[in-house]
Amino acid sequence: MNRVHRWYCRSNHWRRRLEAEMLPWVFDGLAWDPAAPVLELGPGPGLTTAWLRDRCADLKCLEIDDRLARQLQSRLGSNKLQVYIGDATRMPFGERRFTTVLSFTMLHHLASPSLQNDLFAETYRVLKPGGVFAGIDSRESFRLRLFHLGDTMMPIEPAQLPARLRAAKFEQVRVDLQDGRFRFQARRPPRRTG
């Protein structure tokens, strides 16, 4: 991320927007279990992580930037939260480990649709049957492009996301638009019985 972007993602203004607008919208109507293992992808400076830590019994974070990961572990780490350094397109976790995987405004930081699809496949792999993948991301705009000058930025077209998540074997896919952003929910199918 460029310097301005890094600064803004740590700011009180961004924290207030997350807590007042974005996170309540993501979790509105989301059937998830905060008492079971939860994984947050790409927490960056950790404003969303701080919010989640107060709501989750077992929270893991996966951050590719080793400096951000160490700072986050040092600042927020506890018996309820562990931060791992790693790539969300090649997760260091076993299969069917989490009941919920969350992504907050980070998908557009993957350099290509192929890498985004790799993240979707890895998310499916680490989710337990019946588990949910949910989050929020930004929609393409001139303002978003300006904010990301010098950054990796590959916005996802919300209308294409359902097909891409279904291609990764997710079911019950839902994408909703609001202002310059979209939220999404998808589930790994439950185990079939009989």
Backbone torsions as a table, in degrees:
resi	resn	phi	psi	omega
1	MET	NA	146.3	175.8
2	ASN	-73.0	170.3	-172.8
3	ARG	-62.0	-42.8	-179.8
4	VAL	-64.5	-43.8	180.0
5	HIS	-61.8	-45.0	179.3
6	ARG	-61.1	-43.5	179.1
7	TRP	-61.6	-46.8	-176.3
8	TYR	-64.0	-38.1	-178.3
9	CYS	-69.0	-7.9	175.0
10	ARG	-107.0	-3.4	-169.6
11	SER	-77.8	156.8	174.6
12	ASN	-65.1	-33.3	178.0
13	HIS	-60.6	-47.3	178.7
14	TRP	-64.6	-42.3	178.2
15	ARG	-58.6	-45.0	179.7
16	ARG	-63.3	-41.1	177.8
17	ARG	-63.7	-43.1	177.9
18	LEU	-59.6	-50.9	-173.9
19	GLU	-72.0	-33.5	-176.3
20	ALA	-89.0	-32.0	-172.4
21	GLU	-117.7	-58.8	-166.4
22	MET	-74.6	-51.7	-178.3
23	LEU	-64.3	-43.2	175.5
24	PRO	-58.9	-36.0	179.4
25	TRP	-68.1	-43.2	179.1
26	VAL	-59.5	-43.6	-173.4
27	PHE	-88.4	-7.3	178.3
28	ASP	-64.1	115.4	179.4
29	GLY	77.4	5.0	-179.8
30	LEU	-81.9	121.8	177.1
31	ALA	-88.5	101.6	-179.6
32	TRP	-140.7	164.9	-176.8
33	ASP	-119.4	98.6	-179.2
34	PRO	-69.5	-9.7	177.3
35	ALA	-84.2	-14.6	-179.0
36	ALA	-100.1	169.1	-176.9
37	PRO	-59.8	127.4	-178.9
38	VAL	-121.7	139.5	177.4
39	LEU	-120.4	128.5	172.0
40	GLU	-106.0	130.0	-179.8
41	LEU	-96.9	132.3	173.4
42	GLY	58.6	57.4	-176.0
43	PRO	-71.7	-13.5	-178.9
44	GLY	57.9	-129.8	-178.6
45	PRO	-72.5	-11.9	168.7
46	GLY	95.4	19.9	176.5
47	LEU	-65.2	-39.1	176.6
48	THR	-70.2	-34.6	179.5
49	THR	-63.1	-42.6	178.8
50	ALA	-60.7	-39.8	178.5
51	TRP	-66.3	-44.3	-178.9
52	LEU	-68.1	-38.0	-176.2
53	ARG	-56.5	-34.0	179.3
54	ASP	-76.6	-7.7	-175.2
55	ARG	-119.4	-10.1	-175.0
56	CYS	-116.5	141.6	178.0
57	ALA	-83.0	-28.1	-176.1
58	ASP	-145.0	91.9	-176.2
59	LEU	-110.3	128.8	172.7
60	LYS	-117.0	145.7	176.0
61	CYS	-124.9	144.3	176.6
62	LEU	-122.1	114.0	-176.7
63	GLU	-125.3	130.3	-177.2
64	ILE	-78.4	-27.2	-178.9
65	ASP	-83.4	110.5	-173.7
66	ASP	-63.3	-34.2	178.9
67	ARG	-66.2	-46.2	177.8
68	LEU	-62.9	-40.6	-179.8
69	ALA	-62.2	-45.7	179.3
70	ARG	-64.2	-41.7	178.4
71	GLN	-62.6	-41.8	-179.4
72	LEU	-66.0	-43.8	178.3
73	GLN	-62.5	-42.1	-179.4
74	SER	-65.3	-40.1	-175.8
75	ARG	-79.7	-41.2	-171.2
76	LEU	-118.8	-11.7	-174.0
77	GLY	-56.9	143.7	-179.8
78	SER	-161.4	-173.8	176.1
79	ASN	-69.5	-15.5	177.3
80	LYS	-93.2	-13.3	-173.8
81	LEU	-138.1	129.4	173.2
82	GLN	-129.2	136.0	179.2
83	VAL	-108.6	127.9	178.8
84	TYR	-110.7	144.8	173.2
85	ILE	-93.2	124.2	-179.6
86	GLY	175.6	173.3	-175.4
87	ASP	-101.0	126.3	-177.9
88	ALA	-70.2	-11.2	175.1
89	THR	-88.1	-7.5	176.9
90	ARG	-146.8	73.3	-172.0
91	MET	-70.3	142.8	-178.4
92	PRO	-87.5	31.0	-176.6
93	PHE	-117.8	152.2	176.3
94	GLY	-70.6	169.0	179.0
95	GLU	-67.7	148.3	172.2
96	ARG	54.3	47.3	-175.8
97	ARG	-96.9	-30.4	-171.6
98	PHE	-117.0	148.8	174.6
99	THR	-90.9	-21.4	-179.6
100	THR	-142.4	134.6	171.1
101	VAL	-123.0	131.2	-174.5
102	LEU	-122.8	145.4	179.5
103	SER	-140.6	121.0	-177.4
104	PHE	-119.4	109.2	177.1
105	THR	48.0	43.2	177.8
106	MET	-123.7	-17.4	-176.3
107	LEU	-59.7	-35.4	-178.6
108	HIS	-71.7	-6.1	176.7
109	HIS	-88.5	-2.7	173.1
110	LEU	-82.1	139.0	-166.1
111	ALA	-73.3	-12.8	-177.3
112	SER	-155.5	158.5	172.9
113	PRO	-58.6	-33.6	178.8
114	SER	-62.1	-43.3	177.3
115	LEU	-66.9	-36.9	175.1
116	GLN	-61.3	-43.4	178.2
117	ASN	-64.1	-36.4	175.2
118	ASP	-61.3	-41.6	176.9
119	LEU	-61.5	-42.3	179.3
120	PHE	-61.6	-43.5	179.9
121	ALA	-64.9	-41.6	178.5
122	GLU	-66.2	-38.5	177.9
123	THR	-62.0	-45.2	177.0
124	TYR	-57.4	-43.6	-177.2
125	ARG	-61.6	-42.6	-175.0
126	VAL	-85.6	-8.9	177.1
127	LEU	-80.6	141.9	171.4
128	LYS	-72.2	154.7	174.4
129	PRO	-54.0	133.6	-176.6
130	GLY	85.2	-5.2	-178.6
131	GLY	-70.9	160.5	-174.7
132	VAL	-116.3	140.6	171.7
133	PHE	-113.3	123.5	-175.9
134	ALA	-146.9	159.9	176.9
135	GLY	170.4	-162.7	-176.6
136	ILE	-145.7	150.7	174.8
137	ASP	-152.9	169.5	-176.6
138	SER	-88.9	148.0	174.8
139	ARG	-92.4	153.9	179.4
140	GLU	-57.2	133.7	175.0
141	SER	-161.8	161.8	176.7
142	PHE	-62.9	-41.2	179.3
143	ARG	-61.6	-42.6	178.4
144	LEU	-61.3	-42.7	178.6
145	ARG	-60.4	-45.5	179.2
146	LEU	-60.6	-42.7	-177.9
147	PHE	-64.7	-25.0	-176.0
148	HIS	-104.8	19.5	177.4
149	LEU	-56.1	127.8	-178.8
150	GLY	80.9	-1.2	178.9
151	ASP	-101.2	161.3	166.1
152	THR	-74.9	126.1	179.2
153	MET	-147.8	120.9	177.9
154	MET	-136.8	83.7	-177.7
155	PRO	-60.4	147.9	175.9
156	ILE	-94.6	134.1	174.3
157	GLU	-78.7	114.1	-175.0
158	PRO	-55.9	-33.9	-178.8
159	ALA	-66.6	-23.8	-179.6
160	GLN	-91.7	-15.3	-174.5
161	LEU	-62.8	-41.8	179.5
162	PRO	-56.2	-44.2	-179.8
163	ALA	-65.2	-37.7	-179.8
164	ARG	-67.7	-39.4	177.8
165	LEU	-69.9	-37.6	176.8
166	ARG	-65.9	-35.2	177.0
167	ALA	-63.4	-26.0	176.1
168	ALA	-88.0	9.8	174.6
169	LYS	84.5	7.9	176.7
170	PHE	-72.9	154.5	175.4
171	GLU	-124.3	174.2	178.0
172	GLN	50.2	46.4	-177.7
173	VAL	-79.1	135.6	179.1
174	ARG	-140.0	133.2	176.2
175	VAL	-131.5	127.3	179.8
176	ASP	-123.9	143.6	-179.6
177	LEU	-103.8	146.8	175.1
178	GLN	-156.3	120.5	179.7
179	ASP	48.6	-126.9	-177.0
180	GLY	-95.0	25.6	-176.4
181	ARG	-142.3	172.0	174.0
182	PHE	-142.1	151.0	172.7
183	ARG	-113.7	157.6	-179.9
184	PHE	-143.1	153.6	173.5
185	GLN	-142.6	141.8	175.8
186	ALA	-154.0	152.9	-178.7
187	ARG	-124.3	143.4	166.4
188	ARG	-76.1	132.5	-177.9
189	PRO	-57.4	145.2	175.5
190	PRO	-67.9	162.3	175.6
191	ARG	-62.2	136.8	176.4
192	ARG	-82.0	137.4	177.6
193	THR	-112.4	159.3	176.2
194	GLY	91.4	NA	NA
